[in-house]
Amino acid sequence: MKNNSLFLLGLMFFGLQIFAHPLKGEISDDKAVSESNDPVKSDHRGYFNENLTVFSPTIYSLGYFENFANFVPMDWAVFSEGTPAEGPSNEGALTWIGKAFANDSSSPQGQAARLTNAVAAGVNLQDWLISPRINLSGPAELSFLTALTTHNTSVDANNSFENDDRLEILITTDGGVTWENLEIFNKNEYPMSIGQTYTIDLEAYSGVVQIAFWVTNSATIDNGPLDLFIDDFSVALKENESICAAPSAITFSNTATNSTDVSWTENGTATEWEVIYGETGFDPVTEGTTLTVNDDPETSITGLDADTQYDVYVRSNCSMYSSDFAGPESFTTDMEPCLEVSNISFNNTTTDSTDVSWTENGTATQWEVIYGETGFDPLTQGTTETVNGSPETTIDGLDADTQYDVYVRAICSENNESELTGPASFTTEMMPCLEVSNISFSNTSKNSTNVSWIENGTATEWDVIYGERNFDPETGGITIIVNGNPETIIDGLDDDMDYDVYVRAICSEDSESDLTGPAMFTTAVASTSGFDFESFVYYPNPVQNVLNLDAQAQIDRVVIHNMLGQKIMDRNSNQTQLKLNLADFASGVYFMNVTIDGVQKTFKIVKE
């Protein structure tokens, strides 16, 4: 600087309080010279947001210092195009590099940020070096060290700035949407090669800001090339001032599906705070929702989405300044309760299946249907089917005539399901009791006949109903209950008579087939010369062991049935006397059909 007083006078013209003083003091030994000629781009550098403004991912506190020992520093950005009115573009300018301060590798100052060819004809530079975001939580000041030399030497630039050559120090309070000028170095006022430290008062600013060094040059006049250096960048609290203390200990309570209570510890004297919240990963400076809280360090956040993770930041408001952000602290809202289904109902129930449906009372599109025989435990037993789309399904593969319980549970998400609804019960239909077929007769005599039929299902019990031709089996006739085999003897009939016979299968107590019939037969005509049984005797009756039969003619056949119509004994003979061993018969009443000379007659005997 040719004359500090002239420089200060020029700066006052811009309405800014800027203080320049020569470089002094020792440089710390931890800043060694580490030159880098290639700019580095990184995900950790400054970058454009979706609105094409510039911001760094981190917000730094007052007391921020950068000595450019590594270039490009973390969360800084460099650009090679754009005016202050347009904003920066073309990130990764090739002219900003890391180089020994004032091109003096022996300088204890170490490496600095250098803009190469800061003044060169035909180049028409528009180069940006932009700081990270820094929160001004109290009266602050900007300090930086700068120098201007001829290219690749430590020689003073010696009045080499042309009319259009200038360095502007800019500030943005809106993430780079607009830039405001803090200071201008030009042909009249420019840094000295030995380096000078400049201090700019930032007390007029608060909140999150970024500082930029923007350099442009003349494209026609060439007194260069020159090298411009920036080093020891600092944004700090002004001497004898205090910051707005940041809160701490952000905690959450009473978190529900769409709300939570948040509280924090105030570490200063603030009675107003800003609570900024949004889904995890949002930027609290440019995004999120802000609540202003007064008096007590607590509030409720409402209107949230269920099952969503949120970040929360809190900062104190102290007069015109705001503290640094405390946070982010995160919480996750509760899942929406998975509502139980209702109205489980059944239709189209058959012997082995049923259709089941229910009412979905929430938004679930997946359900578990658990079923088993009545009384099963749905948590450890039963069969589970997963149903998607519509609240209905068909359960099949069931047993006939069986009662089942059904439970249904809604699946709202992988980790969110309703309680079980149920049991709702249904009973499958009984298997149809199939009608018999092919009723046939044999050994028909004047007063009896043998009747048999085909069983078409699994019945082992039948009703045999008979009567004279055209009788009504629903209201008349005689019924014989037959068990075991599909056959029996009908006796006690009248000779030379037409009879109808019906047969019905009995599958269970509540299941029987329709009647099959009528099947018809006619008894034989009584012979006038036949045996009249007047001389036939049988004894003893009741009988314990042996029943004796005695006739005046040859006994052809003896058949004994029990009360159920089951044939117990069938014996042919050509003798006039028989002894029948009934010792193994159970006690009870039996019917003995005796055939003599082609004539049949039935007798009742009692077994003791």
PEVENQUI-V70619 format. One record per residue. N is the residue number from 1. RES is the residue in one small letter. PHI is phi in degrees with one decimal (NA if undefined). NEAR is the number of other C-alpha atoms within 12 Angstrom. Layout:
BEGIN
n: <N/N>
res: <RES/RES>
phi: <PHI/PHI>
near: <NEAR/NEAR>
END
This chain:
BEGIN
n: <1/2/3/4/5/6/7/8/9/10/11/12/13/14/15/16/17/18/19/20/21/22/23/24/25/26/27/28/29/30/31/32/33/34/35/36/37/38/39/40/41/42/43/44/45/46/47/48/49/50/51/52/53/54/55/56/57/58/59/60/61/62/63/64/65/66/67/68/69/70/71/72/73/74/75/76/77/78/79/80/81/82/83/84/85/86/87/88/89/90/91/92/93/94/95/96/97/98/99/100/101/102/103/104/105/106/107/108/109/110/111/112/113/114/115/116/117/118/119/120/121/122/123/124/125/126/127/128/129/130/131/132/133/134/135/136/137/138/139/140/141/142/143/144/145/146/147/148/149/150/151/152/153/154/155/156/157/158/159/160/161/162/163/164/165/166/167/168/169/170/171/172/173/174/175/176/177/178/179/180/181/182/183/184/185/186/187/188/189/190/191/192/193/194/195/196/197/198/199/200/201/202/203/204/205/206/207/208/209/210/211/212/213/214/215/216/217/218/219/220/221/222/223/224/225/226/227/228/229/230/231/232/233/234/235/236/237/238/239/240/241/242/243/244/245/246/247/248/249/250/251/252/253/254/255/256/257/258/259/260/261/262/263/264/265/266/267/268/269/270/271/272/273/274/275/276/277/278/279/280/281/282/283/284/285/286/287/288/289/290/291/292/293/294/295/296/297/298/299/300/301/302/303/304/305/306/307/308/309/310/311/312/313/314/315/316/317/318/319/320/321/322/323/324/325/326/327/328/329/330/331/332/333/334/335/336/337/338/339/340/341/342/343/344/345/346/347/348/349/350/351/352/353/354/355/356/357/358/359/360/361/362/363/364/365/366/367/368/369/370/371/372/373/374/375/376/377/378/379/380/381/382/383/384/385/386/387/388/389/390/391/392/393/394/395/396/397/398/399/400/401/402/403/404/405/406/407/408/409/410/411/412/413/414/415/416/417/418/419/420/421/422/423/424/425/426/427/428/429/430/431/432/433/434/435/436/437/438/439/440/441/442/443/444/445/446/447/448/449/450/451/452/453/454/455/456/457/458/459/460/461/462/463/464/465/466/467/468/469/470/471/472/473/474/475/476/477/478/479/480/481/482/483/484/485/486/487/488/489/490/491/492/493/494/495/496/497/498/499/500/501/502/503/504/505/506/507/508/509/510/511/512/513/514/515/516/517/518/519/520/521/522/523/524/525/526/527/528/529/530/531/532/533/534/535/536/537/538/539/540/541/542/543/544/545/546/547/548/549/550/551/552/553/554/555/556/557/558/559/560/561/562/563/564/565/566/567/568/569/570/571/572/573/574/575/576/577/578/579/580/581/582/583/584/585/586/587/588/589/590/591/592/593/594/595/596/597/598/599/600/601/602/603/604/605/606/607/608>
res: <m/k/n/n/s/l/f/l/l/g/l/m/f/f/g/l/q/i/f/a/h/p/l/k/g/e/i/s/d/d/k/a/v/s/e/s/n/d/p/v/k/s/d/h/r/g/y/f/n/e/n/l/t/v/f/s/p/t/i/y/s/l/g/y/f/e/n/f/a/n/f/v/p/m/d/w/a/v/f/s/e/g/t/p/a/e/g/p/s/n/e/g/a/l/t/w/i/g/k/a/f/a/n/d/s/s/s/p/q/g/q/a/a/r/l/t/n/a/v/a/a/g/v/n/l/q/d/w/l/i/s/p/r/i/n/l/s/g/p/a/e/l/s/f/l/t/a/l/t/t/h/n/t/s/v/d/a/n/n/s/f/e/n/d/d/r/l/e/i/l/i/t/t/d/g/g/v/t/w/e/n/l/e/i/f/n/k/n/e/y/p/m/s/i/g/q/t/y/t/i/d/l/e/a/y/s/g/v/v/q/i/a/f/w/v/t/n/s/a/t/i/d/n/g/p/l/d/l/f/i/d/d/f/s/v/a/l/k/e/n/e/s/i/c/a/a/p/s/a/i/t/f/s/n/t/a/t/n/s/t/d/v/s/w/t/e/n/g/t/a/t/e/w/e/v/i/y/g/e/t/g/f/d/p/v/t/e/g/t/t/l/t/v/n/d/d/p/e/t/s/i/t/g/l/d/a/d/t/q/y/d/v/y/v/r/s/n/c/s/m/y/s/s/d/f/a/g/p/e/s/f/t/t/d/m/e/p/c/l/e/v/s/n/i/s/f/n/n/t/t/t/d/s/t/d/v/s/w/t/e/n/g/t/a/t/q/w/e/v/i/y/g/e/t/g/f/d/p/l/t/q/g/t/t/e/t/v/n/g/s/p/e/t/t/i/d/g/l/d/a/d/t/q/y/d/v/y/v/r/a/i/c/s/e/n/n/e/s/e/l/t/g/p/a/s/f/t/t/e/m/m/p/c/l/e/v/s/n/i/s/f/s/n/t/s/k/n/s/t/n/v/s/w/i/e/n/g/t/a/t/e/w/d/v/i/y/g/e/r/n/f/d/p/e/t/g/g/i/t/i/i/v/n/g/n/p/e/t/i/i/d/g/l/d/d/d/m/d/y/d/v/y/v/r/a/i/c/s/e/d/s/e/s/d/l/t/g/p/a/m/f/t/t/a/v/a/s/t/s/g/f/d/f/e/s/f/v/y/y/p/n/p/v/q/n/v/l/n/l/d/a/q/a/q/i/d/r/v/v/i/h/n/m/l/g/q/k/i/m/d/r/n/s/n/q/t/q/l/k/l/n/l/a/d/f/a/s/g/v/y/f/m/n/v/t/i/d/g/v/q/k/t/f/k/i/v/k/e>
phi: <NA/-67.1/-150.9/-61.9/-68.4/-65.0/-62.2/-64.3/-63.4/-65.2/-70.8/-63.4/-61.4/-86.7/76.9/-118.0/-97.3/-124.9/-122.1/-115.8/-149.0/-63.0/-60.3/-151.3/89.6/-86.4/-93.5/-62.1/-69.6/-79.7/-106.8/-81.2/-74.3/-138.5/-78.2/-140.5/-92.8/-112.8/-67.4/-115.8/-107.7/-148.5/-63.3/-92.2/-81.8/-66.5/-162.1/-80.4/-92.4/-66.1/-93.2/61.3/-103.1/-104.8/-153.1/-101.2/-69.2/-111.7/-105.5/-96.3/-93.6/-57.7/99.7/-68.5/-141.6/-137.4/-108.5/61.2/-60.8/-120.5/-130.8/-80.7/-64.3/-56.6/70.9/-93.0/-141.4/-125.4/-137.3/-118.8/-143.7/107.1/-93.9/-58.3/-73.6/-86.8/91.0/-75.3/-153.5/60.0/-64.2/96.1/-57.4/-81.4/-90.6/-86.0/-138.6/-92.9/-150.8/-56.7/-58.0/58.0/57.7/-112.8/-67.6/-91.9/-68.2/-66.4/-67.5/75.6/-76.9/-133.8/-86.5/-121.6/-97.8/-80.6/54.6/-61.8/-133.5/-153.6/-61.2/81.7/-88.6/53.0/-71.0/-144.0/-101.6/-120.2/-127.2/-118.7/-78.3/-69.8/-76.7/-130.6/-90.4/-89.4/-93.9/-172.0/-58.8/-125.4/-143.2/-98.8/-133.7/-155.2/-105.9/-139.6/-151.1/-133.7/-129.2/-68.9/-60.4/62.7/-132.4/-100.3/-78.5/-59.8/-63.5/54.5/61.1/-93.5/-67.5/-91.2/-61.0/-97.7/-88.3/-161.0/-114.7/-113.3/-99.5/-118.3/-135.8/-125.2/-112.3/-128.2/73.0/97.6/-66.6/-132.1/-127.1/-115.7/-81.1/-99.8/-162.3/-130.4/-104.8/-143.7/-58.6/-86.0/-132.1/-147.2/-69.3/-91.7/-64.5/-72.6/93.0/-137.5/-100.1/-117.2/-121.9/-120.5/-74.3/-111.2/-62.9/-77.6/-117.9/-145.7/81.7/-87.1/-131.3/-134.5/-108.4/-130.0/-108.6/-116.9/-122.4/-133.3/-143.4/-79.7/-93.4/-121.8/-102.1/-131.0/-105.8/-97.3/-77.7/-125.3/-118.9/-109.4/-119.5/-126.3/-151.9/46.6/-75.0/-146.0/-124.8/-137.7/-68.1/-66.2/-60.8/66.4/-112.3/-126.1/-90.7/-83.6/-66.6/-77.5/-72.0/-150.2/54.1/-70.5/-133.3/-125.5/-151.2/53.6/-70.2/-124.3/-69.9/-135.4/-160.5/-156.2/-97.2/-126.3/-139.4/-156.4/-103.2/-87.8/-103.1/-133.2/-118.9/-64.5/-124.3/-136.1/-140.3/-111.0/-108.3/-113.1/-136.9/-175.1/-62.7/-49.4/101.3/-71.3/-95.5/-68.4/-83.9/-113.8/-133.2/84.5/-112.9/-111.1/-111.2/-97.6/-116.5/-121.5/77.8/-108.2/-78.8/-164.4/-163.4/-114.8/-105.9/-125.9/71.3/-88.5/-89.7/-68.6/52.4/-133.8/-89.8/-121.5/-103.7/-130.6/-117.3/-135.3/-137.4/-87.5/-106.3/-120.7/56.6/-86.5/-108.7/-116.7/-71.2/-62.4/-71.5/-96.7/129.6/-82.9/-110.8/-118.6/-145.3/-124.0/-67.5/-67.5/-70.3/-59.9/-61.1/-82.9/-71.4/-69.3/-77.7/-146.6/56.7/-68.8/-139.1/-130.2/-154.4/55.1/-74.0/-122.1/-68.9/-135.4/-158.9/-155.6/-94.0/-121.9/-139.9/-154.6/-100.7/-87.2/-100.2/-129.5/-120.2/-64.7/-123.9/-139.2/-142.8/-110.2/-110.7/-117.3/-139.2/-174.5/-62.3/-49.6/101.4/-70.9/-95.0/-69.2/-82.9/-127.5/-132.2/86.8/-111.7/-111.5/-118.7/-95.0/-114.5/-122.0/93.7/-109.3/-79.5/-165.3/-163.2/-115.8/-100.4/-132.0/72.6/-90.6/-90.4/-68.9/51.7/-132.7/-90.5/-122.3/-105.7/-131.0/-120.0/-132.7/-132.8/-81.7/-111.1/-85.6/-161.2/-58.5/-117.7/-140.8/-137.5/-82.0/-70.8/-71.5/-103.6/139.6/-84.4/-107.7/-119.0/-148.0/-124.4/-67.2/-72.4/-70.0/-62.6/-62.4/-84.2/-72.8/-69.1/-76.5/-146.9/56.3/-68.7/-138.9/-126.9/-150.2/52.7/-74.8/-120.0/-73.1/-138.1/-160.6/-155.2/-92.9/-121.2/-141.9/-156.9/-103.3/-87.2/-99.9/-128.5/-121.4/-65.2/-124.7/-140.1/-141.7/-101.5/-109.7/-115.6/-134.3/-177.4/-63.9/-45.2/73.3/-71.9/-95.4/-69.5/-80.5/-126.0/-133.7/86.6/-114.6/-109.7/-110.1/-91.5/-113.6/-123.8/92.9/-108.5/-78.7/-163.1/-165.3/-112.9/-103.8/-132.7/71.7/-88.7/-88.9/-74.4/53.4/-130.7/-86.7/-126.3/-108.0/-130.3/-120.6/-130.2/-131.6/-80.9/-109.4/-85.4/-161.4/-59.6/-113.2/-137.7/-142.4/-80.4/-71.0/-69.9/-102.9/140.9/-81.4/-104.6/-117.3/-145.7/-128.8/-72.0/-72.7/-79.6/-63.0/-81.9/-73.4/-105.4/-76.5/-67.8/-104.7/62.2/-69.0/-96.3/-85.3/-132.1/-142.5/-162.8/-74.1/-147.8/-68.2/-122.9/-102.6/-127.0/-111.4/-105.1/-97.1/-118.7/-140.9/-137.4/-84.1/-129.1/-68.6/-83.2/-83.4/-158.8/-129.9/-124.5/-116.2/-116.9/-87.9/-66.7/-89.5/87.2/-80.5/-76.4/-102.2/-145.8/-142.3/-132.6/-92.6/-154.2/-132.0/-113.7/-90.7/-130.3/-137.0/-119.2/-106.4/-86.2/-109.1/-59.0/-87.2/-72.3/-72.6/-62.7/151.9/-99.9/-129.7/-117.5/-109.8/-100.7/-113.8/-110.7/-132.8/54.7/79.8/-108.2/-107.3/-151.0/-107.9/-125.9/-95.1/-124.6/-117.8/-99.3/-89.7>
near: <32/19/17/22/16/16/29/28/19/25/28/18/15/17/17/24/24/30/26/33/26/22/25/14/10/12/19/15/12/15/24/23/30/28/27/25/23/21/31/28/25/20/17/18/30/39/35/28/20/14/15/19/26/43/41/35/29/28/34/32/33/38/25/27/26/31/36/40/33/29/36/42/35/30/33/44/45/46/40/31/27/25/30/32/18/17/34/38/28/22/33/30/32/30/37/44/41/37/43/39/46/44/40/28/21/16/24/24/38/35/38/45/51/48/50/36/40/47/43/30/23/18/25/25/34/40/44/43/51/50/49/41/41/46/42/44/41/39/33/36/36/42/34/39/39/40/45/47/38/32/30/28/26/28/24/28/36/25/27/37/39/31/22/29/40/32/43/31/37/34/39/35/30/27/41/39/25/24/30/29/27/35/38/35/38/31/27/27/33/41/43/36/36/31/36/30/30/39/31/39/30/39/26/22/29/34/40/39/40/46/48/44/45/45/48/38/38/29/23/18/20/23/29/33/32/40/45/56/52/50/41/33/35/34/37/33/31/24/14/10/15/22/35/36/31/36/35/27/22/29/28/25/21/20/27/25/23/25/29/32/24/34/30/30/24/29/23/22/22/28/25/30/41/38/39/36/40/32/27/22/20/23/30/35/33/28/21/21/25/22/26/23/25/18/16/20/33/29/30/27/33/22/16/28/22/24/23/24/27/36/34/43/42/42/46/42/36/31/19/20/33/37/42/39/38/36/30/31/28/27/34/27/29/24/25/25/25/29/27/29/36/24/22/29/28/25/21/20/28/25/23/25/28/32/24/33/28/30/24/28/21/22/24/29/25/29/40/36/38/35/40/33/27/23/20/21/20/27/19/12/17/21/25/21/23/23/25/17/16/19/32/29/30/26/33/22/17/28/22/23/23/24/27/36/34/42/42/43/40/39/33/28/19/13/14/23/27/30/22/27/31/29/28/29/29/34/27/30/24/25/23/25/29/27/29/36/24/22/29/28/25/20/26/32/35/30/33/39/37/30/35/28/30/24/29/21/22/24/29/25/32/43/38/39/36/41/32/27/23/20/21/20/27/17/12/17/22/25/24/29/28/32/24/19/23/35/34/41/42/45/36/26/31/24/25/19/24/27/37/34/42/42/41/40/39/32/28/19/13/14/22/27/30/22/27/31/29/29/29/28/34/27/31/23/22/23/18/10/11/18/24/22/25/14/15/26/22/29/23/20/23/20/27/22/21/22/28/24/34/24/25/18/27/27/32/27/30/37/36/37/33/30/26/27/34/29/28/25/23/20/22/20/22/17/21/26/24/27/22/29/19/27/15/16/25/17/18/21/23/30/30/38/39/43/40/35/27/30/33/39/36/31/27/25/29/27/27/20>
END
